[in-house]
């Protein structure tokens, strides 16, 4: 009888799945990235960067006739902020120059947007984002900001994705881990008039700190595609990794036309978003 009990217990133990080291490593990496983003948001608090964003569009018809190209150069204040009373942080572009021409006042609008926690201020924020988006060429969008994909790594959003640990990549001497992702929950974070737009792509993450070194995001648009690649660099003044540049690639099929849009943005002059005791915002030049 005693022998039978021992054998039964041994069989039960054998049914317990063995630990999966790769899965445990992936989860530890995702936890570290989520912790890093919490610190990232807190440390940024309110930061302004200058963005130089060049977009060009070209293509041809189904018969091969070329389409005239469209080019735009946007210079903008890029703000990484959490508006008062809001749960989420916002990567916010406010265009101040398009093709060499000034298009808006800088300081006063920023004061109204980020010192006023009212629902009206939040509505103005949305309106200004849409206003800045109208300067884009190609498919209408307001997600072409460098920090957009980082929200996928927030702890509350990770369950929306399937993550896969792929391998290692050397980035300037740093052995980053590559993590691929696919959005599986519905509704998706990004949507359009055609419905859900599940995101997929990859991150390069520093395994020691959880910092994101590179992000890639792709969307299938139903007749086209959209891809963003953002590379980060260490900013000594902030002690964080900040966007260095963003590359954007669109391919659209519209009324027999095959259209390609390419964009390249670079980021510089990161500085604190200053609020004085008189509640005036100063944007260092």
Steps between C-alpha positions, in 0.01 A plus 500: 500500500775743593681434172182575302463839670860592422455409134178699474664811646795464263263485204322814620826691534600393149190673360610842627653690206866584535589868540556681171820707534432699181151593616630601843772714337244667275269581791787642703599718204142625453472576872825695486380695193172587673689624807730704279203666328350596835827669592530644149162672527574633847847627415394669179213672684491768233769512235521690175705386202539653158396283208612541139270283290529459123234313304489422129240323290530355151353223290332402177172382353415142411594591142843620611439875471695685773324702770645836592696480824400688815753617755466667837744599774344548842670649801317438823513504876472140610366477853513191718247589767222376725224763495352591838224262605583244232597137554703471182813680385501660157767530235374818340619675182422870459614623159641853508649512148400335172729535199672797660182690594389558859155351563414573866585673825702278735478594867140607550346191347720271707390681814133446418553133418711386793412722794123462464370159622141561383317284242514801269880496514506130416275571203741774389788255528322262263422787263862617487622143436259482206611842381865395500408174324358691204851601394591135437517366148364154418243308702325711766648416842590641839699201632824595325669611821811323627373376838172351378611135497642520853149483644484136388753417771304667779394245758129559439541448124731197490206257520376639169804353322680176438874546556780276375864511606697478176867554566778752565621796297813706556414871516817709544647238729177437693360146475131583463228235501255499211133442584242458222137585570155459344185671627228240565236678711202682348421783468856591406687803630513648148183518295386662176181533299551140382508373861771334708865540400701241695860603548800273467873552506793479740695669778870497582525515880797538731469193724676675790275807521192429288572805284370486143782546248288462186133452420338376180126519438304391194132533410312345207261760363293286264646606167821626650741483789667732748829448684689701761853440626627708792857490628594632844816649647615578851448860608745590775299799626192286563670173583262319265481365149325751272389479136789561261313457172183355353457345156156461348397305193152488344382305199149580379283378213238759416279505190751312289795695634791355691628769736807490721559743785828517687574708806806565713496693827790593725487622860722744684510768768324303775420732791263538793155641443509790747203637696564815702316604816286735291389193299680615190668242284845569373622295205881534485614573149 
